[in-house]
Amino acid sequence: MEIRFPARPRPRPTPLVTRAFPSEAQGLSALTLVVLLATSCTVPSLDEVYAGCENPLTVASMFDGQPADVVLGGRASCRGIKATVNVVGFAPGCIVMSLRDAATGTALTQSYTALSGQLPGALQVAVLPPRGWGTQLSLSAKAFETSCDGPQVVHDAQAMTVETKAIHSVNLQIQAEDADKDGYASRLSGGTDCTDDNARINPGADELCNDTDDNCDGVSDEAHFKLNQACEVSADCRGISRCNPVTQTQHCDTPPAKTVYPDADGDTYGQKNAPPRIVCGDIPPGYTSGPSTDCRDDLFSINPGRQDLCDGEDTNCDGINDEAFPAKGQSCTELSTMCEGTQACRMDKQGLECMTPAPSRWYLDADGDGHGENTVVDSCVKPAGAYVNLGGDCDDGNPFTHPGATEICDDLDNNCDAQRESVDQCPAQSSPLWVPKVVEAGGNWLTASSWGKGNIWVAGTNNRRARMTSSATEFTTISSTLCDGSTLSSNTTWTSSWSDPTDGRAWLGSEGGLKGYQPLGSANCVIVADDDLKVFGLAGTRTNNVLSLYGASASAATADGAAFTWNGTGSPVYNPVTNRLSEVFDVHASAPAHVLAVGGVSSSPRARIYRLEPATGLWNLETVPSAERLRGVWVVNNEVAFAVGDAGNVLRKTHGTPWVAVARTPDNHNLTSVIAFGANSAYATCASGHIYRFNGQGWTRVYNGSTRLNDITGSGPDDIWAVGDGGRIIRWPSWPDSPP
């Protein structure tokens, strides 16, 4: 097609330009070609180019002011060819554009390599035929894969008539298939790629030893790499040429090469300083692949690999005897037994051992009765903790039970002979019983405290106090209202007590907040303090003959409880206002450093246990399992404590462990008090009139009553008292009929 262009003013020459191909968004990939044309040092005038050409054609005018990708020919002409070369299917490494004059055979040829590595696209070519050429011209485009020197893949050409003052438009297409985009067109489309679905296979690829024609030269790997032919690594190592499947390279496949040495004694260590021999395949007889370090190749028992024996011989060829045992003869401590001894050779001569005397046997004594359970620690030094060197304890949670113990009247096997006590060990030579009696039926006994076997104080409503000593068979009741010159109300209710074991004095606390004591041999009491705060529980200790009293009481603040410490004179010292307590109902102590108060709140979790910190006077809350409110507590020692409460709940703390819930008492009745002698020996009372015994595994009901019981006390499992409403007092294992 020709386009005639009208006459127009003669433009200034337009310099050679380049531009980018359209983007893929326009349907074509970006492609930039840079064409370098040979030019002379001077630019001829237009008259010299075409005589009579008033309005010469420029590149800008051919493409409506836009630059061309390539300019073939001069800078200006009176005719032109506007060519579009469509590159389809592959990215050639070189395109050669040629313009030929049919009349003279003269041609302009230009190669373009800027396409290498680019995606296909469209090439805009401006052709300006030189002066003197005829009108019959042909334009061709040839594509090459990697360089212009390689084989031609595809070409397209078109002949045309190009008149003066005309622009001829032409479309050429270069099309080939390069499916794997490796720069090589498939053989089916004129290229040289023998496998166009694998970019790693093409004429430019390195040939690998992988049974594949990687470089498309038609030569098999067997021929290329001379496979399956004999090869040699050394004089002693011959093999077959094969492909290495990992590296895909040719290698000489031989048996593994080994360096061997003479080994006369067959201990796998070669003769020291012997020359090496390199072999493939099997090791020759009399040789070894081991190191040549055997100092005695005539003795199997001596070589550098032998462990240096503790026998005075050099068995490892280092020239030194027993250097591996420098500690032989030195003092030592056997860490497992902490026994002192001396390092000596073992019987097997393989090392040293600490020769010590036989260690002692130690048993953990959890209940402090001098006998431990059967778990043994062998040591020359007493282990930390409550260890003793007597074992065989059949109940290490009851201090009254151990081998050799005296049988007492507690309905248990005390001496670990698998037999309970006979009636000969019980009062009046009769079977042990819980014997109830009514003492002062007109009132309720609310508190009881023992200060030795057979010695007990009880107190309760109607201002009554009663005592029994080990020499008596009945209680002596005191109801005197005279108290150190003061007169008490006959309705005074004593709610708590603690008996001082040094003098038998009963320290008392009342519902109305009275705090005082009842001397053992007097009918009158002594009031020391009165603050109107009900005392729920009272306990005491004597350390170096110093009296310390502790109380659980009501608080002036609603819904709060209080706890106090007291030396028996002046006013008690209550917990600070910043140290708030829930309601507390009991307190007990085994020493000033082991004081606990218990109680609780109405919302869950209800249980509360507080431990007194002697240094600060603060009552610190203990971490306890979820349980109902607690009503009674007993501290056996610094290792064991029990707390009991509503719905049969029981908590126990043993040997530094956290508080844990143990089995509830039968019936889940509300428990009112507890006494304990060890981790496996405890007794509790309930509001329904029952008494329960704990043996470490669970609770057993040992007394079935129907009248509420309020407190329990005693000096041991063979001397227990419980008190309750209606003047009820219960004694185990019998009621005293005569002095014991």
C-alpha positions in Angstrom: 0.0 0.0 0.0 1.3 3.4 -0.9 0.5 6.7 0.9 1.1 9.8 -1.1 2.1 12.7 1.1 1.4 16.4 0.2 4.0 19.0 -0.2 5.0 20.6 3.1 7.7 22.9 4.4 11.1 21.4 4.4 11.8 20.2 8.0 15.1 20.1 9.9 16.8 16.7 9.9 15.5 14.4 12.7 18.1 12.6 14.7 18.1 8.8 15.0 15.9 7.7 17.9 14.8 4.5 19.6 11.7 3.6 21.6 10.3 0.7 23.6 7.7 -1.8 22.4 4.2 -1.7 23.8 3.6 -3.4 27.2 1.8 -6.7 27.7 -1.2 -4.7 28.8 -1.5 -3.6 25.2 -1.1 -7.1 24.0 2.6 -7.0 23.4 5.7 -7.4 25.5 8.1 -4.6 26.2 10.9 -4.7 23.7 13.7 -2.2 23.1 16.0 -2.3 20.1 19.0 -0.1 19.7 20.4 0.2 16.2 23.7 1.7 15.6 24.1 2.8 11.9 27.3 3.7 10.1 27.4 7.4 9.3 29.9 9.7 7.7 31.3 12.7 9.5 29.1 15.1 7.5 25.4 15.2 6.7 24.6 15.8 3.0 22.0 18.4 2.1 18.6 17.4 0.9 19.3 18.6 -2.6 22.2 16.2 -2.6 19.9 13.4 -1.5 17.0 13.9 -3.9 17.1 16.6 -6.5 13.7 18.1 -6.9 12.4 16.8 -3.5 10.9 19.9 -2.0 9.5 18.2 1.2 11.7 15.3 2.1 10.3 12.5 4.4 11.6 12.1 7.9 11.1 9.4 10.6 9.0 11.7 12.6 6.7 12.4 9.7 6.4 8.6 9.0 5.1 7.8 12.5 3.0 10.8 13.2 5.7 12.5 15.4 6.6 9.3 17.3 10.0 7.7 17.1 10.7 4.4 15.3 12.3 1.4 16.9 14.7 1.0 14.0 15.8 3.3 11.1 17.2 1.5 8.0 18.7 3.8 5.4 19.5 7.5 5.5 18.2 10.3 7.8 15.8 11.7 5.2 14.3 10.7 1.9 11.6 11.6 -0.5 10.0 8.1 -0.1 9.8 5.6 2.7 8.7 2.2 4.0 6.8 2.0 7.3 7.4 -1.6 8.4 6.1 -3.6 11.4 7.9 -6.8 12.2 5.8 -9.0 14.5 8.0 -11.4 16.6 5.7 -14.2 17.7 6.4 -17.3 19.8 10.1 -16.9 20.8 12.7 -14.2 21.5 15.4 -14.4 18.9 19.0 -13.6 19.8 19.5 -11.7 16.5 17.3 -10.2 13.8 18.8 -9.3 10.4 16.9 -6.6 8.5 17.7 -6.3 4.7 16.5 -3.9 2.0 17.3 -4.9 -1.6 17.1 -2.9 -4.8 15.7 -5.3 -7.4 17.3 -3.4 -10.3 20.9 -3.3 -9.1 20.9 -6.0 -6.5 22.3 -3.5 -4.0 21.3 -4.2 -0.4 21.3 -2.5 3.0 21.6 -5.0 5.8 21.5 -4.4 9.6 21.6 -7.0 12.4 19.8 -6.3 15.7 20.8 -8.1 18.9 19.1 -6.0 21.4 16.2 -8.5 21.4 18.3 -11.2 23.1 16.5 -12.3 26.2 13.4 -10.2 25.6 9.9 -11.5 25.2 8.3 -11.3 21.7 6.7 -8.1 20.5 6.3 -5.8 17.5 9.2 -3.9 15.9 8.5 -0.6 14.2 11.0 -0.1 11.4 11.5 3.1 9.4 13.1 2.4 6.0 14.4 5.4 4.0 15.7 4.1 0.6 18.9 5.8 -0.5 19.1 8.1 -3.5 19.6 6.3 -6.8 17.7 3.2 -5.9 14.9 2.0 -8.1 11.2 1.7 -7.2 11.2 -2.2 -7.0 12.4 -3.0 -3.5 12.2 -6.0 -1.2 12.4 -6.0 2.6 13.2 -9.1 4.7 13.6 -10.1 8.3 15.6 -13.1 9.4 15.6 -14.5 13.0 18.5 -16.4 14.7 18.4 -18.1 18.1 21.5 -16.9 20.0 23.7 -15.0 17.6 23.7 -13.8 14.0 26.4 -16.4 13.2 24.1 -19.4 14.1 21.6 -21.2 12.0 18.6 -19.2 10.8 15.3 -20.1 12.4 12.7 -18.3 10.4 12.5 -15.4 7.9 9.9 -13.3 6.1 10.2 -11.0 3.1 8.0 -8.9 0.9 8.6 -7.2 -2.4 7.0 -3.8 -3.1 7.0 -0.8 -5.4 8.0 2.4 -3.6 7.5 5.6 -5.6 9.0 8.9 -4.8 6.9 11.0 -2.5 5.2 7.9 -1.1 5.1 5.9 2.1 4.7 2.2 1.7 3.3 0.2 4.7 4.3 -3.4 5.1 3.9 -6.1 7.8 6.5 -8.9 8.3 6.1 -11.8 10.8 8.8 -13.8 12.5 7.2 -16.8 14.2 8.6 -19.9 15.9 7.8 -22.0 18.9 9.9 -21.8 22.1 7.6 -23.5 24.6 10.2 -23.7 27.4 11.4 -20.1 26.9 15.1 -21.1 26.9 15.9 -19.0 23.8 16.0 -21.9 21.4 13.1 -22.6 19.1 11.8 -26.1 18.6 13.1 -28.1 15.7 9.5 -28.4 14.4 9.4 -24.6 13.9 12.9 -24.2 12.4 14.9 -24.1 15.5 17.5 -26.3 17.1 15.8 -27.3 20.4 15.4 -31.0 20.5 13.2 -31.0 23.6 11.2 -27.8 23.7 9.4 -28.7 27.0 12.5 -28.6 29.2 14.4 -25.3 29.5 17.5 -27.3 30.7 17.8 -29.1 27.3 19.0 -27.0 24.3 22.1 -26.7 22.1 23.6 -24.2 24.5 23.4 -26.5 27.6 26.3 -28.4 29.1 26.1 -32.1 28.5 25.6 -34.0 31.7 26.1 -37.6 32.5 22.5 -38.4 33.0 21.3 -40.5 30.0 19.9 -37.4 28.4 21.0 -35.5 25.3 21.2 -32.2 27.1 22.9 -30.2 24.3 20.9 -31.6 21.4 24.0 -32.8 19.5 22.5 -36.3 19.0 25.5 -38.0 20.7 24.6 -40.4 23.6 26.1 -40.1 27.0 27.7 -43.5 26.5 29.6 -42.2 23.5 30.2 -38.7 24.9 31.6 -39.8 28.2 33.0 -43.2 27.1 30.9 -45.0 29.6 31.2 -48.7 30.5 34.8 -48.7 29.6 37.7 -49.8 31.8 39.4 -47.0 33.8 42.1 -46.7 36.4 42.5 -44.6 39.4 45.8 -46.1 40.5 47.8 -49.3 39.9 45.8 -51.1 42.7 42.5 -49.5 41.8 40.7 -50.3 38.5 37.1 -49.8 37.6 34.5 -49.0 35.0 33.6 -45.5 33.7 30.1 -44.6 34.9 27.8 -41.7 35.6 27.6 -40.3 39.1 23.9 -40.0 39.7 24.4 -37.2 42.3 26.8 -34.9 40.5 25.8 -36.1 36.9 29.5 -36.3 35.9 31.6 -39.1 34.6 33.7 -41.0 37.2 35.7 -44.1 37.5 33.6 -46.5 39.5 36.0 -48.6 41.6 35.7 -50.4 44.9 36.5 -48.0 47.8 40.1 -47.1 48.0 41.8 -48.0 51.3 45.1 -47.2 52.9 46.3 -50.4 54.7 49.2 -51.3 57.0 50.7 -54.6 58.1 48.8 -56.1 61.1 50.6 -59.2 62.3 48.6 -59.6 65.5 45.2 -59.0 64.0 44.1 -56.3 66.4 43.2 -53.8 63.6 46.1 -51.5 64.4 48.9 -51.4 61.9 52.6 -51.8 62.6 54.0 -48.5 63.8 56.2 -46.7 61.1 55.3 -49.3 58.4 55.0 -47.9 54.8 51.3 -47.7 53.6 49.8 -49.6 50.8 46.8 -48.4 48.7 44.3 -51.0 47.7 40.8 -51.3 46.3 38.4 -54.1 47.2 39.2 -56.5 50.0 41.9 -55.8 52.5 44.8 -58.3 51.9 45.5 -60.8 54.6 47.9 -59.6 57.2 46.9 -55.9 56.6 44.5 -53.5 58.3 42.9 -50.2 57.3 43.4 -49.0 60.9 46.1 -46.5 61.9 49.8 -47.6 61.9 50.3 -46.9 65.6 50.7 -50.4 67.1 53.9 -50.4 69.2 53.7 -54.2 69.7 52.3 -55.7 66.6 53.1 -59.1 67.9 50.7 -58.9 70.9 47.0 -58.6 70.4 46.4 -57.3 73.9 48.6 -54.2 73.4 47.7 -51.4 71.0 46.8 -47.7 71.2 43.1 -48.5 71.2 43.3 -50.5 74.4 42.0 -48.9 77.6 44.8 -48.2 80.0 44.3 -50.9 82.6 44.8 -50.4 86.3 47.5 -53.1 86.4 50.9 -51.4 86.1 51.3 -52.3 82.4 51.5 -50.0 79.3 48.6 -51.4 77.3 47.9 -48.4 75.1 51.3 -47.8 73.6 51.9 -44.4 75.0 55.1 -45.4 76.9 53.5 -44.6 80.3 52.1 -47.1 82.8 48.6 -46.4 84.3 48.7 -42.7 83.3 44.9 -42.9 83.1 44.6 -43.4 86.9 46.5 -40.5 88.5 44.1 -40.6 91.5 45.0 -44.1 92.6 45.8 -44.1 96.3 44.2 -40.7 96.9 41.5 -40.0 99.4 37.9 -39.9 98.1 34.3 -39.6 99.1 31.6 -41.9 97.7 29.0 -39.3 96.8 26.1 -41.8 96.8 26.8 -42.7 100.4 29.0 -39.8 101.6 31.5 -42.3 102.9 35.3 -41.4 103.1 37.7 -43.9 101.5 40.7 -44.4 99.2 40.9 -44.7 95.4 41.9 -48.3 94.4 41.8 -50.4 91.2 38.6 -52.2 90.5 38.6 -56.0 90.2 38.2 -55.8 86.4 41.3 -53.5 86.1 39.2 -51.1 84.0 39.2 -48.2 86.5 39.3 -46.9 90.0 36.7 -47.1 92.7 36.4 -45.4 96.1 36.9 -48.2 98.6 35.0 -47.2 101.7 33.6 -48.8 104.9 30.0 -50.0 104.7 27.5 -47.2 105.1 24.9 -46.9 107.7 21.2 -47.4 106.8 18.9 -44.5 107.4 15.1 -44.4 107.4 12.8 -41.4 107.1 11.0 -41.0 110.4 7.9 -38.9 109.5 6.2 -39.2 112.9 9.3 -38.7 115.1 9.0 -41.9 117.1 12.6 -43.0 116.4 11.6 -45.5 113.7 11.3 -44.9 110.0 9.4 -46.5 107.1 11.1 -49.0 104.9 12.5 -46.6 102.4 16.3 -46.8 103.0 19.1 -44.3 102.4 22.6 -45.8 102.7 25.0 -43.2 103.9 28.0 -42.7 106.3 26.5 -39.3 107.1 23.0 -38.8 108.5 20.9 -37.3 105.7 19.2 -34.0 106.1 15.8 -34.2 107.6 14.1 -36.6 110.0 16.2 -39.7 109.3 16.9 -42.4 111.9 18.8 -45.6 111.6 15.9 -47.8 112.8 13.3 -48.9 110.3 10.3 -51.2 110.3 7.7 -48.7 111.3 4.3 -50.1 110.3 2.6 -46.7 110.6 5.0 -43.8 110.1 2.2 -41.3 110.6 1.4 -42.3 114.2 4.2 -41.7 116.8 2.6 -44.2 119.2 3.2 -47.0 116.7 6.7 -48.5 115.9 8.6 -51.7 116.5 9.2 -52.2 120.2 6.5 -49.7 121.2 4.5 -50.3 124.4 1.0 -51.4 123.6 -1.5 -48.8 124.8 -5.2 -49.0 124.9 -6.0 -47.4 121.6 -7.4 -50.3 119.6 -4.4 -50.3 117.3 -1.2 -52.4 116.8 1.4 -50.2 118.5 4.5 -52.5 118.4 4.1 -53.6 114.7 3.5 -57.3 115.6 0.2 -57.4 113.6 -1.7 -57.7 116.9 -3.8 -55.1 118.7 -3.4 -54.7 122.5 -4.9 -57.2 124.8 -7.4 -56.2 127.5 -4.5 -56.4 129.9 -3.2 -53.1 128.5 -6.6 -51.4 129.1 -8.1 -49.9 132.3 -9.9 -52.5 134.4 -8.6 -55.1 132.0 -11.6 -54.6 129.7 -12.1 -53.8 126.1 -11.7 -50.1 125.2 -14.9 -48.1 124.8 -16.1 -44.6 124.3 -17.9 -44.0 127.6 -20.4 -41.1 127.8 -21.5 -39.4 131.0 -23.6 -36.3 131.8 -21.9 -33.8 134.0 -24.1 -30.9 135.0 -27.1 -31.6 132.7 -28.4 -28.1 132.9 -25.8 -26.6 130.5 -23.6 -27.2 127.5 -19.9 -27.9 127.6 -18.3 -25.9 124.8 -14.6 -26.3 125.3 -12.1 -28.8 126.8 -8.4 -28.8 127.3 -6.0 -31.5 128.6 -2.7 -30.9 130.3 -1.5 -34.5 130.7 -3.0 -38.0 130.9 -6.1 -38.0 132.9 -6.0 -34.2 133.6 -8.6 -32.1 131.9 -10.5 -28.8 132.1 -13.9 -28.2 130.6 -16.0 -25.1 130.5 -19.3 -23.8 129.0 -22.6 -22.1 129.7 -23.9 -20.9 133.1 -20.4 -19.8 134.1 -19.5 -23.4 134.7 -15.9 -24.7 134.8 -15.1 -28.3 135.7 -11.8 -30.2 136.2 -10.7 -33.7 136.6 -7.2 -34.8 137.6 -5.5 -38.2 137.1 -6.1 -39.1 140.7 -9.9 -38.5 140.5 -12.8 -40.4 139.1 -15.3 -37.6 138.8 -15.3 -34.0 137.7 -15.2 -31.1 140.2 -17.6 -28.4 139.0 -17.0 -24.8 139.7 -19.7 -22.2 139.2 -18.4 -19.4 141.5 -19.1 -16.0 140.1 -16.2 -14.5 142.1 -13.3 -13.6 139.9 -10.4 -11.8 141.5 -12.7 -9.5 143.5 -15.2 -9.1 140.6 -18.5 -10.7 140.3 -19.4 -12.5 137.1 -22.8 -13.0 135.7 -24.1 -16.5 136.3 -24.9 -16.6 132.6 -21.3 -16.2 131.6 -20.5 -18.5 128.7 -17.0 -19.8 128.4 -16.3 -20.6 124.8 -12.6 -21.4 124.7 -9.8 -22.8 127.0 -6.2 -23.8 127.1 -4.5 -25.7 130.0 -1.0 -24.8 131.0 1.0 -28.1 131.4 3.4 -26.4 133.9 0.8 -25.7 136.6 -2.6 -27.0 135.4 -4.0 -23.5 135.1 -6.9 -23.1 132.7 -6.8 -20.0 130.5 -10.3 -19.1 129.5 -12.1 -16.9 126.9 -15.8 -16.0 127.0 -18.6 -15.2 124.6 -18.7 -11.7 126.1 -14.9 -11.1 125.6 -13.7 -12.0 129.0 -10.1 -13.3 129.1 -8.6 -14.8 132.3 -7.7 -18.0 134.0 -8.9 -20.5 136.5 -6.2 -21.7 139.0 -6.1 -25.4 139.5 -6.7 -25.3 143.3 -9.1 -22.4 143.5 -12.8 -21.9 143.3 -12.4 -18.4 142.0 -11.2 -17.3 138.6 -9.1 -14.2 137.6 -10.2 -11.9 134.8 -7.2 -10.2 133.1 -8.9 -8.5 130.1 -12.3 -7.7 128.9 -12.9 -6.1 125.4 -16.4 -7.4 124.6 -15.0 -9.5 121.6 -16.2 -13.1 121.6 -13.3 -15.6 121.9 -14.0 -18.6 119.7 -10.7 -20.4 120.3 -7.7 -20.2 122.6 -4.3 -21.9 122.5 -1.0 -21.5 124.2 2.7 -22.5 124.3 5.5 -22.3 126.7 9.0 -21.7 125.4 11.8 -21.4 127.9 9.1 -20.9 130.5 7.7 -17.9 128.5 4.0 -18.0 128.1 2.4 -17.2 124.8 -1.3 -17.2 124.2 -3.2 -17.0 120.9 -6.9 -16.4 120.3 -9.5 -16.5 117.5 -12.2 -14.0 118.2 -14.8 -11.8 116.8 -14.0 -8.4 115.3 -15.4 -5.0 115.8 -15.8 -4.8 112.0 -18.9 -6.4 110.5 -18.3 -9.8 108.8 -14.6 -9.8 109.8 -12.8 -11.9 112.3 -9.9 -11.2 114.5 -6.9 -13.0 116.0 -4.7 -11.9 118.9 -1.5 -12.7 120.7 -1.2 -12.3 124.4 1.2 -12.9 127.2 -1.5 -13.3 129.9 -1.1 -9.8 131.3 -2.5 -6.5 130.1 -4.5 -6.4 126.8 -4.2 -8.8 123.9 -2.5 -7.6 120.7 -4.9 -8.0 117.8 -4.1 -8.2 114.1 -3.6 -4.7 112.5 -6.5 -3.1 110.7 -4.5 -3.5 107.4 -4.3 -7.3 108.1 -8.0 -8.1 107.7 -9.2 -11.7 108.5 -12.3 -13.5 107.6 -14.4 -14.9 110.5 -12.1 -17.3 112.4 -13.5 -20.0 114.7 -10.4 -21.8 116.2 -6.7 -21.5 116.8 -4.0 -23.9 117.7 -0.2 -23.9 118.2 2.7 -26.3 118.7 5.3 -23.5 119.0 5.4 -19.7 118.5 6.6 -20.3 115.0 3.7 -22.7 114.2 0.4 -21.0 115.0 -2.7 -21.5 112.8 -6.2 -19.9 112.9 -9.0 -21.2 110.7 -12.4 -20.0 109.6 -14.0 -18.9 106.4 -16.5 -16.8 104.5 -20.0 -17.5 103.2 -19.1 -17.3 99.5 -17.1 -19.9 97.7 -14.3 -20.7 98.2 -15.2 -20.6 101.8 -12.2 -22.1 103.7 -9.6 -19.8 105.2 -6.4 -20.7 107.1 -4.0 -18.0 108.5 -0.5 -18.5 109.7 1.0 -16.2 112.3 4.3 -14.6 111.3 6.0 -14.0 114.7 8.5 -11.4 113.4 5.7 -9.1 112.1 2.7 -10.1 114.1 0.8 -10.5 110.8 -1.6 -13.4 110.1 -0.9 -14.5 106.6 -3.4 -16.3 104.4 -2.4 -19.9 103.4 -3.2 -21.4 100.1 -5.8 -24.1 100.6 -8.0 -26.3 98.4 -11.6 -25.2 97.9 -13.5 -26.4 100.9 -16.4 -25.4 103.2 -15.8 -23.1 106.2 -13.4 -24.5 108.8 -14.3 -24.9 112.5 -11.4 -26.6 114.1 -7.6 -26.9 113.8 -4.8 -28.9 115.4 -1.1 -28.3 114.9 0.8 -31.5 115.7 4.3 -30.1 115.1 6.2 -28.1 112.5 5.4 -30.8 110.0 1.8 -31.9 110.4 -1.5 -30.0 110.9 -5.2 -30.8 110.4 -8.2 -28.5 109.8 -11.9 -29.6 109.8 -15.1 -27.9 108.9 -18.6 -28.0 107.5 -19.9 -30.9 105.4 -17.2 -33.3 106.6 -14.4 -31.3 105.0 -10.8 -32.2 106.2 -7.6 -30.5 105.1 -4.1 -31.8 106.0 -0.6 -30.4 105.7 2.4 -32.7 106.0 6.2 -32.4 105.8 6.4 -29.1 104.0 3.8 -30.0 101.3 0.8 -27.7 100.5 -2.5 -28.1 102.2 -4.5 -31.0 100.6 -8.0 -32.2 101.0 -8.2 -35.7 102.5 -11.1 -38.1 102.6 -14.3 -36.5 104.1 -15.7 -38.1 107.2 -18.7 -40.4 106.7 -22.1 -38.8 106.5 -20.6 -35.4 105.6 -21.8 -33.9 108.9 -20.5 -30.6 110.0 -17.3 -31.1 112.0 -16.8 -29.0 115.1 -13.3 -29.9 116.4 -10.2 -32.1 115.8 -7.2 -33.5 117.7 -4.2 -35.2 116.0 -1.1 -37.1 117.1 0.4 -37.7 113.7 -0.3 -37.6 110.0 -2.1 -40.9 110.2 -3.7 -40.4 113.7 -6.5 -37.9 114.1 -9.9 -37.7 115.8 -12.8 -35.3 115.0 -16.2 -34.5 116.4 -19.4 -33.4 114.6 -22.5 -31.4 115.3 -24.6 -34.6 115.1 -22.8 -36.2 118.1 -20.3 -38.6 116.3 -16.6 -39.1 116.8 -14.4 -40.2 113.8 -10.9 -41.6 113.7 -8.4 -41.1 110.8 -5.8 -43.7 110.0 -4.0 -42.1 107.0 -6.4 -43.5 104.4 -9.8 -42.5 105.6 -12.2 -41.8 108.5 -14.1 -44.4 110.5 -17.0 -43.5 112.8 -15.9 -44.8 116.2 -18.7 -43.3 118.4 -22.4 -42.9 117.5 -24.1 -40.3 119.6 -27.1 -38.0 119.0 -26.2 -35.0 121.0 -24.0 -32.2 119.5 -20.3 -32.5 120.4 -18.4 -29.2 120.6 -14.7 -30.0 121.4 -12.2 -32.8 121.7 -8.9 -33.0 123.6 -6.5 -35.6 125.1 -2.9 -36.5 125.8 -2.7 -39.5 123.4 -4.7 -42.1 121.5 -5.3 -43.8 124.9 -6.6 -40.7 126.7 -9.2 -38.8 124.7 -12.1 -36.6 125.9 -15.0 -35.1 124.0 -17.6 -32.6 125.3 -20.9 -31.4 124.1 -24.4 -30.1 124.8 -26.6 -31.3 127.7 -23.6 -31.7 130.0 -22.3 -34.6 127.8 -18.6 -35.7 128.4 -17.2 -38.8 126.6 -14.0 -40.6 127.6 -11.8 -43.1 125.7 -11.0 -45.9 126.5 -13.0 -45.9 129.7 -14.3 -43.7 132.5 -11.9 -43.5 135.4 -13.1 -45.8 138.1 -9.9 -45.6 140.1 -6.6 -43.9 139.8 -4.6 -45.4 136.9 
